[in-house]
Amino acid sequence: MTQRRVDALVRFKQPHDVFGDGLAVEVQYRNEGKDIEATTHDYLSNSVSVYWADPGDFQQDRFSIEYLDDAFEDTNDSAVAFSAVHDTPPPVLGDKGMLNTSQNTETKGGRWSRRDPIPGCRHEFVLGNGTYFCVRCGLELETKVYAEQRNRYIDPSMGWSGDTEIVADTLSVENDYDPPEIKEEGEPPQMHYHNWRGSSEFWNYTKYGCWCGAEMVTKDEKIFIDHGSAREEDDCDHSWEIQGATKECSECGETRKPWDE
């Protein structure tokens, strides 16, 4: 970044733990011709955070700082706030319109990944505290929408259009996880992860079932899984829909791993 016109810019004497070396505010509706991705890339590459404001951020021609504060509380989900500390600069197009592959575009936002960050784990996802997590490794899954304009995954409730995807929260596996004792019977399926749902809570244990006939019981921080025959369906023209932490066929009921085609 050699020179940019900015609507508001604050520089810090000491690096901020969220904003880095500074914070820029761009009033987006006054900069319709500005390349948002390239501008954001330049700010983040120079350790300056950026907030893209719109008319809703102003009350009687005064900027409402609380909207900025709220947007930076969770920079991974925000579509308008980009932290120089927590966010990766978005990719930009070169002179020939080719994607600049020197930028990290693999996970499209850093925290959320389309790929399984722990491919060696035989995941068993259950719903807990509003998030699907694997009882074996602690990996968490969430449903997100990829916003092309912001080059990141955001929460569907924010109103952005696009296809919903099941993505892995890579931060969930950075913490230490103490897995429960797991005992198993039968052969696990090869084409899908068990879609544990319809849990029945009894006085001292919880029972789950999968569409394939497998059952799982949790009791006193111990887990027992009966894979049964783990039937697989392969004679259906599948129509996939997102159901919790898996993809489910609306025709035959088969579920598959969220990353499988």
C-alpha positions in Angstrom: 0.0 0.0 0.0 1.7 3.2 -1.2 -1.1 5.6 -0.5 -4.8 5.3 0.1 -7.5 7.9 0.9 -9.4 6.8 4.1 -12.4 8.3 5.7 -11.0 7.9 9.2 -7.8 6.5 10.5 -6.4 6.0 14.0 -2.8 4.9 14.6 -1.6 3.4 17.9 1.7 4.0 19.7 1.5 0.4 20.9 0.0 -2.5 18.9 -3.6 -3.2 20.0 -4.6 -6.9 20.7 -7.4 -6.7 18.1 -6.7 -3.7 15.8 -3.0 -4.1 15.5 -1.1 -0.9 14.6 -4.2 1.1 13.6 -7.9 1.2 12.7 -9.4 2.5 9.4 -13.1 3.3 8.8 -14.3 3.3 5.2 -17.7 4.6 4.5 -18.7 2.1 1.9 -21.6 3.9 0.2 -19.4 6.8 -0.5 -16.8 4.6 -2.1 -18.8 2.5 -4.5 -15.9 2.3 -7.0 -13.4 1.1 -4.4 -12.1 -2.5 -4.7 -13.2 -3.8 -1.2 -11.0 -6.9 -1.4 -7.9 -5.1 -2.5 -8.4 -2.3 0.0 -8.9 -4.7 2.9 -5.9 -6.7 1.8 -3.7 -3.6 1.8 -4.9 -2.5 5.3 -4.4 -5.9 6.9 -1.0 -6.4 5.2 0.1 -3.2 6.9 -1.2 -4.3 10.3 -4.2 -1.9 10.2 -7.7 -3.1 10.9 -10.6 -1.9 8.7 -14.3 -1.4 9.3 -16.7 -0.9 6.3 -19.5 1.4 7.4 -22.8 1.8 5.7 -25.7 4.3 6.2 -27.1 2.2 9.1 -24.0 3.1 11.1 -25.0 6.8 11.3 -27.6 8.5 13.4 -28.3 12.2 12.4 -24.9 12.3 10.6 -23.0 11.0 13.6 -21.2 7.7 13.4 -22.4 5.2 16.0 -19.3 3.6 17.5 -21.2 0.8 19.2 -21.8 -0.9 15.8 -18.1 -1.0 15.2 -17.5 -2.4 18.7 -20.1 -5.2 18.2 -18.7 -6.1 14.8 -15.2 -6.7 16.2 -16.4 -8.8 19.1 -16.3 -11.8 16.7 -14.2 -10.9 13.7 -14.5 -14.4 12.1 -18.3 -14.0 11.7 -18.4 -10.3 10.8 -18.9 -9.3 7.2 -17.8 -5.7 7.8 -15.0 -5.8 10.4 -11.5 -7.1 9.6 -8.9 -7.5 12.3 -5.2 -7.0 11.5 -4.4 -9.5 14.3 -7.0 -12.2 13.8 -7.8 -12.1 10.0 -5.9 -13.2 7.0 -5.6 -10.6 4.1 -8.1 -11.6 1.4 -6.7 -12.7 -2.0 -6.5 -10.0 -4.7 -6.5 -10.2 -8.5 -3.2 -9.5 -10.3 -2.7 -7.4 -13.5 -3.9 -10.3 -15.7 -7.0 -11.0 -13.6 -5.4 -14.1 -12.1 -5.8 -14.9 -8.4 -2.7 -14.0 -6.4 -1.8 -17.5 -5.1 0.7 -16.1 -2.6 -2.2 -15.4 -0.3 -3.7 -18.0 1.9 -7.1 -18.9 0.3 -7.3 -22.5 1.5 -9.7 -22.0 4.4 -11.3 -18.8 3.2 -11.2 -17.0 6.5 -8.7 -18.8 8.6 -11.0 -20.2 11.3 -13.5 -22.1 9.2 -12.4 -24.9 6.9 -14.2 -27.0 4.3 -11.7 -29.8 5.0 -11.4 -32.1 7.9 -8.6 -30.8 10.1 -8.3 -34.2 11.8 -8.7 -36.7 8.9 -7.4 -39.6 11.0 -10.3 -39.4 13.4 -13.4 -41.6 13.1 -15.7 -38.8 14.0 -18.8 -39.2 16.2 -20.7 -35.9 16.1 -23.4 -35.1 18.7 -25.2 -31.9 19.5 -24.0 -30.0 22.6 -24.6 -26.4 23.6 -26.0 -25.6 20.2 -22.9 -26.9 18.3 -22.1 -30.3 16.8 -18.9 -31.7 18.3 -17.0 -34.9 17.9 -16.8 -37.0 21.1 -13.6 -38.5 20.0 -11.5 -35.4 19.2 -13.5 -32.4 20.2 -13.8 -31.0 16.6 -16.8 -28.7 16.3 -18.9 -28.1 13.1 -21.1 -25.2 12.3 -23.3 -24.2 9.3 -22.0 -21.1 7.5 -22.6 -19.1 4.3 -19.6 -18.1 2.2 -19.8 -14.4 1.4 -17.9 -13.8 -1.9 -17.9 -10.1 -1.3 -16.1 -10.5 2.0 -14.0 -13.6 1.2 -15.1 -15.3 4.4 -17.6 -17.5 6.0 -20.3 -15.8 8.0 -23.3 -16.8 10.1 -26.5 -17.4 8.0 -28.5 -15.2 10.4 -26.6 -12.1 9.0 -28.7 -12.2 5.9 -26.0 -12.9 3.2 -27.2 -14.9 0.2 -25.4 -18.1 -0.8 -25.3 -21.8 -0.2 -25.0 -23.0 3.3 -22.1 -25.3 4.1 -21.0 -27.4 7.0 -17.5 -26.2 8.0 -15.0 -27.2 10.7 -14.0 -24.8 13.4 -10.3 -25.2 13.4 -10.0 -23.3 16.7 -11.9 -26.0 18.5 -9.1 -28.5 18.1 -6.3 -26.1 19.3 -7.4 -26.6 22.9 -6.6 -29.8 24.9 -9.4 -32.3 24.8 -9.8 -35.2 27.2 -11.8 -37.8 25.3 -14.1 -40.2 27.2 -13.5 -43.9 27.3 -15.1 -45.4 24.1 -16.0 -49.1 23.6 -17.3 -50.3 20.3 -18.9 -53.4 18.7 -19.4 -54.2 15.0 -17.8 -52.5 12.0 -18.2 -48.8 11.5 -19.5 -47.5 8.1 -17.1 -46.4 5.4 -19.3 -43.9 3.5 -20.7 -41.8 6.3 -20.3 -40.6 9.8 -23.0 -41.7 12.2 -25.7 -39.1 12.4 -26.5 -39.3 16.1 -29.9 -37.8 16.9 -33.2 -38.5 18.6 -31.4 -38.8 21.9 -33.4 -40.3 24.8 -32.3 -39.2 28.3 -32.8 -41.7 31.1 -32.0 -41.2 34.8 -28.3 -42.3 34.4 -27.6 -42.5 30.7 -28.3 -41.0 27.2 -29.1 -43.1 24.1 -28.6 -42.0 20.5 -29.5 -43.6 17.2 -28.3 -43.4 13.6 -30.4 -43.9 10.4 -28.2 -46.9 9.6 -29.3 -48.8 12.8 -26.3 -48.1 14.9 -26.8 -47.0 18.6 -24.7 -45.1 21.0 -25.0 -44.9 24.8 -23.3 -42.3 27.0 -23.0 -42.9 30.7 -20.6 -41.6 33.4 -18.2 -40.1 30.9 -18.1 -43.4 29.1 -19.4 -44.2 25.6 -20.6 -47.5 24.1 -21.2 -47.7 20.3 -22.9 -50.6 18.6 -22.3 -50.1 14.9 -24.5 -53.1 14.0 -24.5 -54.0 10.3 -24.1 -50.3 9.4 -26.0 -50.5 6.1 -24.9 -48.3 3.1 -27.2 -47.0 0.4 -25.9 -46.8 -3.2 -28.9 -47.3 -5.5 -30.4 -43.8 -5.1 -30.0 -40.6 -7.1 -29.3 -38.7 -3.9 -30.7 -35.3 -3.2 -28.5 -33.9 -0.4 -29.7 -31.6 2.4 -27.8 -30.3 5.4 -29.1 -31.9 8.6 -27.1 -30.9 11.7 -23.5 -32.1 11.3 -24.1 -34.2 8.2 -25.5 -34.2 4.7 -28.7 -36.3 4.4 -30.5 -37.6 1.3 -34.1 -36.6 1.3 -34.9 -39.6 -0.9 -33.4 -42.5 0.9 -32.3 -41.1 4.3 -28.6 -41.9 3.8 -26.2 -39.5 5.5 -22.6 -38.8 4.5 -19.6 -37.0 5.9 -20.0 -33.2 5.5 -16.8 -33.0 3.3 -17.8 -35.8 0.9 -19.2 -34.9 -2.6 
